[in-house]
Amino acid sequence: MKLGIDWSQNSTKRGAIWLIAGLLGIYYSWGTHDVNQLLSVASAVAGGLGVGIKD
């Protein structure tokens, strides 16, 4: 099994968006910040990439 990041795959790009949003959400949730807007934007971007980019 070969591990690596293949940036030509659309699922990798969507996964990277979710990973960044998740890490930012964890960071901000340790404070008193609300992360609902962050997750809404991340889901809109990831969903837009999923619908707009041809597989």
mmCIF file as Biopython writes it, N, C-alpha, C and O atoms, coordinates in Angstrom:
data_model
#
loop_
_atom_site.group_PDB
_atom_site.id
_atom_site.type_symbol
_atom_site.label_atom_id
_atom_site.label_alt_id
_atom_site.label_comp_id
_atom_site.label_asym_id
_atom_site.label_entity_id
_atom_site.label_seq_id
_atom_site.pdbx_PDB_ins_code
_atom_site.Cartn_x
_atom_site.Cartn_y
_atom_site.Cartn_z
_atom_site.occupancy
_atom_site.B_iso_or_equiv
_atom_site.auth_seq_id
_atom_site.auth_asym_id
_atom_site.pdbx_PDB_model_num
ATOM 1   N N  . MET A ? 1  ? 0.855   -1.179 0.000   1.0 0.0 1  A 1 
ATOM 2   C CA . MET A ? 1  ? 0.000   0.000  0.000   1.0 0.0 1  A 1 
ATOM 3   C C  . MET A ? 1  ? 0.892   1.230  0.000   1.0 0.0 1  A 1 
ATOM 4   O O  . MET A ? 1  ? 1.784   1.371  0.836   1.0 0.0 1  A 1 
ATOM 5   N N  . LYS A ? 2  ? 0.638   2.105  -0.939  1.0 0.0 2  A 1 
ATOM 6   C CA . LYS A ? 2  ? 1.430   3.312  -1.084  1.0 0.0 2  A 1 
ATOM 7   C C  . LYS A ? 2  ? 0.635   4.501  -0.550  1.0 0.0 2  A 1 
ATOM 8   O O  . LYS A ? 2  ? -0.498  4.731  -0.973  1.0 0.0 2  A 1 
ATOM 9   N N  . LEU A ? 3  ? 1.215   5.246  0.365   1.0 0.0 3  A 1 
ATOM 10  C CA . LEU A ? 3  ? 0.560   6.419  0.910   1.0 0.0 3  A 1 
ATOM 11  C C  . LEU A ? 3  ? 1.106   7.668  0.239   1.0 0.0 3  A 1 
ATOM 12  O O  . LEU A ? 3  ? 2.286   7.740  -0.105  1.0 0.0 3  A 1 
ATOM 13  N N  . GLY A ? 4  ? 0.245   8.636  0.062   1.0 0.0 4  A 1 
ATOM 14  C CA . GLY A ? 4  ? 0.658   9.898  -0.540  1.0 0.0 4  A 1 
ATOM 15  C C  . GLY A ? 4  ? -0.546  10.781 -0.765  1.0 0.0 4  A 1 
ATOM 16  O O  . GLY A ? 4  ? -1.692  10.351 -0.631  1.0 0.0 4  A 1 
ATOM 17  N N  . ILE A ? 5  ? -0.270  11.999 -1.103  1.0 0.0 5  A 1 
ATOM 18  C CA . ILE A ? 5  ? -1.336  12.958 -1.380  1.0 0.0 5  A 1 
ATOM 19  C C  . ILE A ? 5  ? -1.371  13.199 -2.879  1.0 0.0 5  A 1 
ATOM 20  O O  . ILE A ? 5  ? -0.387  13.636 -3.476  1.0 0.0 5  A 1 
ATOM 21  N N  . ASP A ? 6  ? -2.498  12.913 -3.467  1.0 0.0 6  A 1 
ATOM 22  C CA . ASP A ? 6  ? -2.690  13.114 -4.900  1.0 0.0 6  A 1 
ATOM 23  C C  . ASP A ? 6  ? -3.614  14.305 -5.088  1.0 0.0 6  A 1 
ATOM 24  O O  . ASP A ? 6  ? -4.836  14.178 -5.012  1.0 0.0 6  A 1 
ATOM 25  N N  . TRP A ? 7  ? -3.019  15.459 -5.332  1.0 0.0 7  A 1 
ATOM 26  C CA . TRP A ? 7  ? -3.800  16.695 -5.439  1.0 0.0 7  A 1 
ATOM 27  C C  . TRP A ? 7  ? -4.637  16.759 -6.712  1.0 0.0 7  A 1 
ATOM 28  O O  . TRP A ? 7  ? -5.429  17.686 -6.878  1.0 0.0 7  A 1 
ATOM 29  N N  . SER A ? 8  ? -4.478  15.795 -7.608  1.0 0.0 8  A 1 
ATOM 30  C CA . SER A ? 8  ? -5.306  15.801 -8.808  1.0 0.0 8  A 1 
ATOM 31  C C  . SER A ? 8  ? -6.699  15.235 -8.528  1.0 0.0 8  A 1 
ATOM 32  O O  . SER A ? 8  ? -7.606  15.395 -9.345  1.0 0.0 8  A 1 
ATOM 33  N N  . GLN A ? 9  ? -6.876  14.583 -7.390  1.0 0.0 9  A 1 
ATOM 34  C CA . GLN A ? 9  ? -8.173  14.027 -7.015  1.0 0.0 9  A 1 
ATOM 35  C C  . GLN A ? 9  ? -9.030  15.102 -6.334  1.0 0.0 9  A 1 
ATOM 36  O O  . GLN A ? 9  ? -8.557  15.814 -5.448  1.0 0.0 9  A 1 
ATOM 37  N N  . ASN A ? 10 ? -10.280 15.209 -6.751  1.0 0.0 10 A 1 
ATOM 38  C CA . ASN A ? 10 ? -11.173 16.209 -6.175  1.0 0.0 10 A 1 
ATOM 39  C C  . ASN A ? 10 ? -11.490 15.913 -4.711  1.0 0.0 10 A 1 
ATOM 40  O O  . ASN A ? 10 ? -11.676 16.832 -3.914  1.0 0.0 10 A 1 
ATOM 41  N N  . SER A ? 11 ? -11.550 14.640 -4.365  1.0 0.0 11 A 1 
ATOM 42  C CA . SER A ? 11 ? -11.847 14.290 -2.979  1.0 0.0 11 A 1 
ATOM 43  C C  . SER A ? 11 ? -10.716 14.730 -2.046  1.0 0.0 11 A 1 
ATOM 44  O O  . SER A ? 11 ? -10.965 15.026 -0.877  1.0 0.0 11 A 1 
ATOM 45  N N  . THR A ? 12 ? -9.489  14.776 -2.542  1.0 0.0 12 A 1 
ATOM 46  C CA . THR A ? 12 ? -8.364  15.257 -1.741  1.0 0.0 12 A 1 
ATOM 47  C C  . THR A ? 12 ? -8.519  16.739 -1.442  1.0 0.0 12 A 1 
ATOM 48  O O  . THR A ? 12 ? -8.245  17.185 -0.328  1.0 0.0 12 A 1 
ATOM 49  N N  . LYS A ? 13 ? -8.952  17.495 -2.427  1.0 0.0 13 A 1 
ATOM 50  C CA . LYS A ? 13 ? -9.150  18.941 -2.232  1.0 0.0 13 A 1 
ATOM 51  C C  . LYS A ? 13 ? -10.275 19.201 -1.239  1.0 0.0 13 A 1 
ATOM 52  O O  . LYS A ? 13 ? -10.145 20.058 -0.365  1.0 0.0 13 A 1 
ATOM 53  N N  . ARG A ? 14 ? -11.378 18.466 -1.366  1.0 0.0 14 A 1 
ATOM 54  C CA . ARG A ? 14 ? -12.481 18.623 -0.421  1.0 0.0 14 A 1 
ATOM 55  C C  . ARG A ? 14 ? -12.052 18.201 0.980   1.0 0.0 14 A 1 
ATOM 56  O O  . ARG A ? 14 ? -12.404 18.850 1.965   1.0 0.0 14 A 1 
ATOM 57  N N  . GLY A ? 15 ? -11.296 17.121 1.065   1.0 0.0 15 A 1 
ATOM 58  C CA . GLY A ? 15 ? -10.796 16.670 2.360   1.0 0.0 15 A 1 
ATOM 59  C C  . GLY A ? 15 ? -9.878  17.684 2.997   1.0 0.0 15 A 1 
ATOM 60  O O  . GLY A ? 15 ? -9.908  17.861 4.215   1.0 0.0 15 A 1 
ATOM 61  N N  . ALA A ? 16 ? -9.062  18.355 2.208   1.0 0.0 16 A 1 
ATOM 62  C CA . ALA A ? 16 ? -8.166  19.386 2.738   1.0 0.0 16 A 1 
ATOM 63  C C  . ALA A ? 16 ? -8.969  20.561 3.308   1.0 0.0 16 A 1 
ATOM 64  O O  . ALA A ? 16 ? -8.604  21.121 4.342   1.0 0.0 16 A 1 
ATOM 65  N N  . ILE A ? 17 ? -10.050 20.928 2.640   1.0 0.0 17 A 1 
ATOM 66  C CA . ILE A ? 17 ? -10.912 22.009 3.141   1.0 0.0 17 A 1 
ATOM 67  C C  . ILE A ? 17 ? -11.524 21.608 4.476   1.0 0.0 17 A 1 
ATOM 68  O O  . ILE A ? 17 ? -11.541 22.401 5.418   1.0 0.0 17 A 1 
ATOM 69  N N  . TRP A ? 18 ? -12.029 20.372 4.561   1.0 0.0 18 A 1 
ATOM 70  C CA . TRP A ? 18 ? -12.620 19.905 5.820   1.0 0.0 18 A 1 
ATOM 71  C C  . TRP A ? 18 ? -11.575 19.803 6.923   1.0 0.0 18 A 1 
ATOM 72  O O  . TRP A ? 18 ? -11.870 20.107 8.079   1.0 0.0 18 A 1 
ATOM 73  N N  . LEU A ? 19 ? -10.359 19.381 6.586   1.0 0.0 19 A 1 
ATOM 74  C CA . LEU A ? 19 ? -9.295  19.288 7.581   1.0 0.0 19 A 1 
ATOM 75  C C  . LEU A ? 19 ? -8.934  20.656 8.135   1.0 0.0 19 A 1 
ATOM 76  O O  . LEU A ? 19 ? -8.808  20.818 9.349   1.0 0.0 19 A 1 
ATOM 77  N N  . ILE A ? 20 ? -8.769  21.634 7.268   1.0 0.0 20 A 1 
ATOM 78  C CA . ILE A ? 20 ? -8.445  22.993 7.706   1.0 0.0 20 A 1 
ATOM 79  C C  . ILE A ? 20 ? -9.574  23.565 8.547   1.0 0.0 20 A 1 
ATOM 80  O O  . ILE A ? 20 ? -9.326  24.165 9.592   1.0 0.0 20 A 1 
ATOM 81  N N  . ALA A ? 21 ? -10.814 23.384 8.101   1.0 0.0 21 A 1 
ATOM 82  C CA . ALA A ? 21 ? -11.962 23.889 8.859   1.0 0.0 21 A 1 
ATOM 83  C C  . ALA A ? 21 ? -12.058 23.206 10.214  1.0 0.0 21 A 1 
ATOM 84  O O  . ALA A ? 21 ? -12.371 23.849 11.216  1.0 0.0 21 A 1 
ATOM 85  N N  . GLY A ? 22 ? -11.791 21.912 10.251  1.0 0.0 22 A 1 
ATOM 86  C CA . GLY A ? 22 ? -11.837 21.192 11.523  1.0 0.0 22 A 1 
ATOM 87  C C  . GLY A ? 22 ? -10.773 21.670 12.494  1.0 0.0 22 A 1 
ATOM 88  O O  . GLY A ? 22 ? -11.049 21.860 13.679  1.0 0.0 22 A 1 
ATOM 89  N N  . LEU A ? 23 ? -9.562  21.865 11.999  1.0 0.0 23 A 1 
ATOM 90  C CA . LEU A ? 23 ? -8.483  22.351 12.861  1.0 0.0 23 A 1 
ATOM 91  C C  . LEU A ? 23 ? -8.759  23.764 13.372  1.0 0.0 23 A 1 
ATOM 92  O O  . LEU A ? 23 ? -8.525  24.067 14.542  1.0 0.0 23 A 1 
ATOM 93  N N  . LEU A ? 24 ? -9.257  24.624 12.486  1.0 0.0 24 A 1 
ATOM 94  C CA . LEU A ? 24 ? -9.623  25.978 12.926  1.0 0.0 24 A 1 
ATOM 95  C C  . LEU A ? 24 ? -10.774 25.937 13.922  1.0 0.0 24 A 1 
ATOM 96  O O  . LEU A ? 24 ? -10.793 26.698 14.890  1.0 0.0 24 A 1 
ATOM 97  N N  . GLY A ? 25 ? -11.731 25.051 13.685  1.0 0.0 25 A 1 
ATOM 98  C CA . GLY A ? 25 ? -12.858 24.913 14.604  1.0 0.0 25 A 1 
ATOM 99  C C  . GLY A ? 25 ? -12.419 24.467 15.986  1.0 0.0 25 A 1 
ATOM 100 O O  . GLY A ? 25 ? -12.920 24.968 16.992  1.0 0.0 25 A 1 
ATOM 101 N N  . ILE A ? 26 ? -11.478 23.518 16.041  1.0 0.0 26 A 1 
ATOM 102 C CA . ILE A ? 26 ? -10.951 23.078 17.337  1.0 0.0 26 A 1 
ATOM 103 C C  . ILE A ? 26 ? -10.244 24.226 18.035  1.0 0.0 26 A 1 
ATOM 104 O O  . ILE A ? 26 ? -10.431 24.446 19.231  1.0 0.0 26 A 1 
ATOM 105 N N  . TYR A ? 27 ? -9.430  24.958 17.284  1.0 0.0 27 A 1 
ATOM 106 C CA . TYR A ? 27 ? -8.689  26.080 17.867  1.0 0.0 27 A 1 
ATOM 107 C C  . TYR A ? 27 ? -9.638  27.132 18.440  1.0 0.0 27 A 1 
ATOM 108 O O  . TYR A ? 27 ? -9.464  27.584 19.571  1.0 0.0 27 A 1 
ATOM 109 N N  . TYR A ? 28 ? -10.644 27.518 17.649  1.0 0.0 28 A 1 
ATOM 110 C CA . TYR A ? 28 ? -11.564 28.560 18.106  1.0 0.0 28 A 1 
ATOM 111 C C  . TYR A ? 28 ? -12.513 28.076 19.194  1.0 0.0 28 A 1 
ATOM 112 O O  . TYR A ? 28 ? -12.962 28.873 20.018  1.0 0.0 28 A 1 
ATOM 113 N N  . SER A ? 29 ? -12.823 26.787 19.210  1.0 0.0 29 A 1 
ATOM 114 C CA . SER A ? 29 ? -13.750 26.297 20.226  1.0 0.0 29 A 1 
ATOM 115 C C  . SER A ? 29 ? -13.107 26.243 21.607  1.0 0.0 29 A 1 
ATOM 116 O O  . SER A ? 29 ? -13.815 26.211 22.613  1.0 0.0 29 A 1 
ATOM 117 N N  . TRP A ? 30 ? -11.770 26.233 21.673  1.0 0.0 30 A 1 
ATOM 118 C CA . TRP A ? 30 ? -11.108 26.279 22.974  1.0 0.0 30 A 1 
ATOM 119 C C  . TRP A ? 30 ? -11.333 27.622 23.648  1.0 0.0 30 A 1 
ATOM 120 O O  . TRP A ? 30 ? -11.318 27.711 24.876  1.0 0.0 30 A 1 
ATOM 121 N N  . GLY A ? 31 ? -11.539 28.655 22.867  1.0 0.0 31 A 1 
ATOM 122 C CA . GLY A ? 31 ? -11.904 29.962 23.410  1.0 0.0 31 A 1 
ATOM 123 C C  . GLY A ? 31 ? -13.408 30.011 23.573  1.0 0.0 31 A 1 
ATOM 124 O O  . GLY A ? 31 ? -14.055 28.983 23.774  1.0 0.0 31 A 1 
ATOM 125 N N  . THR A ? 32 ? -13.943 31.168 23.488  1.0 0.0 32 A 1 
ATOM 126 C CA . THR A ? 32 ? -15.396 31.320 23.618  1.0 0.0 32 A 1 
ATOM 127 C C  . THR A ? 32 ? -16.043 31.639 22.277  1.0 0.0 32 A 1 
ATOM 128 O O  . THR A ? 32 ? -17.148 32.180 22.230  1.0 0.0 32 A 1 
ATOM 129 N N  . HIS A ? 33 ? -15.357 31.304 21.191  1.0 0.0 33 A 1 
ATOM 130 C CA . HIS A ? 33 ? -15.875 31.634 19.867  1.0 0.0 33 A 1 
ATOM 131 C C  . HIS A ? 33 ? -16.872 30.594 19.386  1.0 0.0 33 A 1 
ATOM 132 O O  . HIS A ? 33 ? -16.784 29.413 19.722  1.0 0.0 33 A 1 
ATOM 133 N N  . ASP A ? 34 ? -17.820 31.062 18.593  1.0 0.0 34 A 1 
ATOM 134 C CA . ASP A ? 34 ? -18.807 30.182 17.973  1.0 0.0 34 A 1 
ATOM 135 C C  . ASP A ? 34 ? -18.280 29.766 16.601  1.0 0.0 34 A 1 
ATOM 136 O O  . ASP A ? 34 ? -17.878 30.623 15.813  1.0 0.0 34 A 1 
ATOM 137 N N  . VAL A ? 35 ? -18.274 28.493 16.310  1.0 0.0 35 A 1 
ATOM 138 C CA . VAL A ? 35 ? -17.705 27.994 15.062  1.0 0.0 35 A 1 
ATOM 139 C C  . VAL A ? 35 ? -18.768 27.655 14.016  1.0 0.0 35 A 1 
ATOM 140 O O  . VAL A ? 35 ? -18.445 27.060 12.987  1.0 0.0 35 A 1 
ATOM 141 N N  . ASN A ? 36 ? -20.014 28.016 14.257  1.0 0.0 36 A 1 
ATOM 142 C CA . ASN A ? 36 ? -21.078 27.689 13.301  1.0 0.0 36 A 1 
ATOM 143 C C  . ASN A ? 36 ? -20.863 28.347 11.949  1.0 0.0 36 A 1 
ATOM 144 O O  . ASN A ? 36 ? -21.080 27.714 10.916  1.0 0.0 36 A 1 
ATOM 145 N N  . GLN A ? 37 ? -20.442 29.602 11.936  1.0 0.0 37 A 1 
ATOM 146 C CA . GLN A ? 37 ? -20.220 30.285 10.666  1.0 0.0 37 A 1 
ATOM 147 C C  . GLN A ? 37 ? -19.058 29.659 9.908   1.0 0.0 37 A 1 
ATOM 148 O O  . GLN A ? 37 ? -19.119 29.510 8.687   1.0 0.0 37 A 1 
ATOM 149 N N  . LEU A ? 38 ? -18.000 29.294 10.624  1.0 0.0 38 A 1 
ATOM 150 C CA . LEU A ? 38 ? -16.850 28.651 9.990   1.0 0.0 38 A 1 
ATOM 151 C C  . LEU A ? 38 ? -17.258 27.344 9.329   1.0 0.0 38 A 1 
ATOM 152 O O  . LEU A ? 38 ? -16.880 27.085 8.186   1.0 0.0 38 A 1 
ATOM 153 N N  . LEU A ? 39 ? -18.019 26.524 10.029  1.0 0.0 39 A 1 
ATOM 154 C CA . LEU A ? 39 ? -18.449 25.245 9.473   1.0 0.0 39 A 1 
ATOM 155 C C  . LEU A ? 39 ? -19.427 25.428 8.315   1.0 0.0 39 A 1 
ATOM 156 O O  . LEU A ? 39 ? -19.435 24.629 7.379   1.0 0.0 39 A 1 
ATOM 157 N N  . SER A ? 40 ? -20.240 26.463 8.372   1.0 0.0 40 A 1 
ATOM 158 C CA . SER A ? 40 ? -21.158 26.743 7.268   1.0 0.0 40 A 1 
ATOM 159 C C  . SER A ? 40 ? -20.399 27.125 6.003   1.0 0.0 40 A 1 
ATOM 160 O O  . SER A ? 40 ? -20.729 26.661 4.912   1.0 0.0 40 A 1 
ATOM 161 N N  . VAL A ? 41 ? -19.394 27.963 6.150   1.0 0.0 41 A 1 
ATOM 162 C CA . VAL A ? 41 ? -18.598 28.375 4.990   1.0 0.0 41 A 1 
ATOM 163 C C  . VAL A ? 41 ? -17.820 27.185 4.435   1.0 0.0 41 A 1 
ATOM 164 O O  . VAL A ? 41 ? -17.763 26.992 3.221   1.0 0.0 41 A 1 
ATOM 165 N N  . ALA A ? 42 ? -17.222 26.389 5.319   1.0 0.0 42 A 1 
ATOM 166 C CA . ALA A ? 42 ? -16.452 25.234 4.863   1.0 0.0 42 A 1 
ATOM 167 C C  . ALA A ? 42 ? -17.337 24.227 4.141   1.0 0.0 42 A 1 
ATOM 168 O O  . ALA A ? 42 ? -16.933 23.669 3.121   1.0 0.0 42 A 1 
ATOM 169 N N  . SER A ? 43 ? -18.527 23.991 4.653   1.0 0.0 43 A 1 
ATOM 170 C CA . SER A ? 43 ? -19.413 23.036 3.987   1.0 0.0 43 A 1 
ATOM 171 C C  . SER A ? 43 ? -19.895 23.572 2.644   1.0 0.0 43 A 1 
ATOM 172 O O  . SER A ? 43 ? -20.071 22.803 1.700   1.0 0.0 43 A 1 
ATOM 173 N N  . ALA A ? 44 ? -20.109 24.885 2.549   1.0 0.0 44 A 1 
ATOM 174 C CA . ALA A ? 44 ? -20.515 25.477 1.271   1.0 0.0 44 A 1 
ATOM 175 C C  . ALA A ? 44 ? -19.395 25.364 0.239   1.0 0.0 44 A 1 
ATOM 176 O O  . ALA A ? 44 ? -19.653 25.058 -0.925  1.0 0.0 44 A 1 
ATOM 177 N N  . VAL A ? 45 ? -18.165 25.608 0.654   1.0 0.0 45 A 1 
ATOM 178 C CA . VAL A ? 45 ? -17.033 25.511 -0.280  1.0 0.0 45 A 1 
ATOM 179 C C  . VAL A ? 45 ? -16.806 24.064 -0.701  1.0 0.0 45 A 1 
ATOM 180 O O  . VAL A ? 45 ? -16.641 23.782 -1.888  1.0 0.0 45 A 1 
ATOM 181 N N  . ALA A ? 46 ? -16.797 23.143 0.263   1.0 0.0 46 A 1 
ATOM 182 C CA . ALA A ? 46 ? -16.597 21.733 -0.061  1.0 0.0 46 A 1 
ATOM 183 C C  . ALA A ? 46 ? -17.736 21.201 -0.932  1.0 0.0 46 A 1 
ATOM 184 O O  . ALA A ? 46 ? -17.497 20.441 -1.871  1.0 0.0 46 A 1 
ATOM 185 N N  . GLY A ? 47 ? -18.955 21.595 -0.628  1.0 0.0 47 A 1 
ATOM 186 C CA . GLY A ? 47 ? -20.097 21.185 -1.446  1.0 0.0 47 A 1 
ATOM 187 C C  . GLY A ? 47 ? -20.052 21.771 -2.835  1.0 0.0 47 A 1 
ATOM 188 O O  . GLY A ? 47 ? -20.386 21.100 -3.812  1.0 0.0 47 A 1 
ATOM 189 N N  . GLY A ? 48 ? -19.638 23.032 -2.929  1.0 0.0 48 A 1 
ATOM 190 C CA . GLY A ? 48 ? -19.490 23.659 -4.240  1.0 0.0 48 A 1 
ATOM 191 C C  . GLY A ? 48 ? -18.449 22.972 -5.099  1.0 0.0 48 A 1 
ATOM 192 O O  . GLY A ? 48 ? -18.636 22.804 -6.304  1.0 0.0 48 A 1 
ATOM 193 N N  . LEU A ? 49 ? -17.343 22.575 -4.468  1.0 0.0 49 A 1 
ATOM 194 C CA . LEU A ? 49 ? -16.323 21.839 -5.223  1.0 0.0 49 A 1 
ATOM 195 C C  . LEU A ? 49 ? -16.850 20.474 -5.652  1.0 0.0 49 A 1 
ATOM 196 O O  . LEU A ? 49 ? -16.569 20.011 -6.757  1.0 0.0 49 A 1 
ATOM 197 N N  . GLY A ? 50 ? -17.617 19.830 -4.768  1.0 0.0 50 A 1 
ATOM 198 C CA . GLY A ? 50 ? -18.158 18.525 -5.115  1.0 0.0 50 A 1 
ATOM 199 C C  . GLY A ? 50 ? -19.144 18.575 -6.257  1.0 0.0 50 A 1 
ATOM 200 O O  . GLY A ? 50 ? -19.198 17.651 -7.069  1.0 0.0 50 A 1 
ATOM 201 N N  . VAL A ? 51 ? -19.918 19.624 -6.337  1.0 0.0 51 A 1 
ATOM 202 C CA . VAL A ? 51 ? -20.925 19.746 -7.401  1.0 0.0 51 A 1 
ATOM 203 C C  . VAL A ? 51 ? -20.321 20.357 -8.659  1.0 0.0 51 A 1 
ATOM 204 O O  . VAL A ? 51 ? -20.654 19.946 -9.770  1.0 0.0 51 A 1 
ATOM 205 N N  . GLY A ? 52 ? -19.437 21.334 -8.491  1.0 0.0 52 A 1 
ATOM 206 C CA . GLY A ? 52 ? -18.957 22.103 -9.624  1.0 0.0 52 A 1 
ATOM 207 C C  . GLY A ? 52 ? -17.792 21.499 -10.402 1.0 0.0 52 A 1 
ATOM 208 O O  . GLY A ? 52 ? -17.582 21.845 -11.565 1.0 0.0 52 A 1 
ATOM 209 N N  . ILE A ? 53 ? -17.034 20.604 -9.777  1.0 0.0 53 A 1 
ATOM 210 C CA . ILE A ? 53 ? -15.873 20.038 -10.447 1.0 0.0 53 A 1 
ATOM 211 C C  . ILE A ? 53 ? -16.198 18.636 -10.945 1.0 0.0 53 A 1 
ATOM 212 O O  . ILE A ? 53 ? -16.679 17.791 -10.190 1.0 0.0 53 A 1 
ATOM 213 N N  . LYS A ? 54 ? -15.934 18.407 -12.199 1.0 0.0 54 A 1 
ATOM 214 C CA . LYS A ? 54 ? -16.239 17.110 -12.805 1.0 0.0 54 A 1 
ATOM 215 C C  . LYS A ? 54 ? -15.257 16.057 -12.304 1.0 0.0 54 A 1 
ATOM 216 O O  . LYS A ? 54 ? -14.053 16.301 -12.234 1.0 0.0 54 A 1 
ATOM 217 N N  . ASP A ? 55 ? -15.785 14.878 -11.954 1.0 0.0 55 A 1 
ATOM 218 C CA . ASP A ? 55 ? -14.931 13.768 -11.493 1.0 0.0 55 A 1 
ATOM 219 C C  . ASP A ? 55 ? -14.257 13.085 -12.652 1.0 0.0 55 A 1 
ATOM 220 O O  . ASP A ? 55 ? -13.503 12.132 -12.454 1.0 0.0 55 A 1 
#
